[in-house]
Amino acid sequence: ILILTFYLLCEKEALQGFFATMIPRQWRSMSSGIATLFQEKMQQWAKAQCILAGTIFVLFYIGLSLVGVPYALLLALMAGILEIIPYVGPLLAALPILFIAFTQSFSTGILALVLIVLTQQLENHLIVPRVMKHTVGLNPVVSVIALLVGVRIGGFLGLLLAIPIALAISILMKEFIAREQEEPSSV
């Protein structure tokens, strides 16, 4: 999925060519504009994911260093990379952090657990909604609903595809509403 997203972001002409072959002639100009808008939104989404991954990396590196967990840089890097996977990524990142922290001492493990919980709460309630709203323009409530519906319908794959699909639906709805308002009413 990440590789497919990368190619969609890089190959603007290929995406437009795909739409041109699949869509009837009378709708091609509109579909080309929608494809361009979708590609721009996906680029913004990828940018938001990078911002979130970098933010989590920095927060965990500082926090784990202060707590005294060994391999803080490596663990923080892993947490930042796994941030790309919604819900599951932070859990996967927390397991080795807690394992290493509790092997140091019980108090280090508890401090690492507190750090993980605080960071995730900060991320889920403050960082992600703001970053997604400012970079992608997708309402945070819509993002959460899309993730919940995605995981319910498609499991893990649905979780990964939820935001891009929500972006596509949002773009299509805005485009059709704008077209509807442009056409003179026949009443």
Salt bridges, closest charged atoms under 4 A:
GLU175 OE2 - ARG179 NE 2.97
